[in-house]
Amino acid sequence: GYSLVGQAAAEALKPIAKGPIGEYPREFMLDVYDVTLQPYEYVEYKYHLEQGATLMYSWKASAPLLQDFHGEREGGATDGGPAEESFDKQDRREATGSLTAPFAGIHGWYWENPTGTPITVRLTSSGFYGSAVEIRSDRTRHPRALKPIDVLASPQGKPAATER
């Protein structure tokens, strides 16, 4: 399930198409996610995106792992499409690219360590997402705090004062 707070924030991030430009009502978010997968452990890490919203990403692992970059439709398969849809499913060590969400819901990665030694993964992303969630091997869901661009742009790591 999605939290109403996350949903409200995400709904505010539906792009308004103006030719090749998608305009959004607020700035994009930034995220850096680090995880160490123990032998045979998996994790899913996903962002809530409205249909048409953009996500830019780059991730790298310390060794090749099983990965599935996919999306889950909000509310299941209510629009006639499948409840889940894979965009890229292959063993990888890294990937860099962008996603324009084909439907509203959570979009992200399933990473699984197929080896007997720990593997670390670092994901860096920016995009017009409203929330993020980590889903662990034990099926627990952990919401993640996200940062707006003005926090990163400030030398103290605090929101920059708006100039008048």
Disulfide bonds with the S-S distance in Angstrom:
none
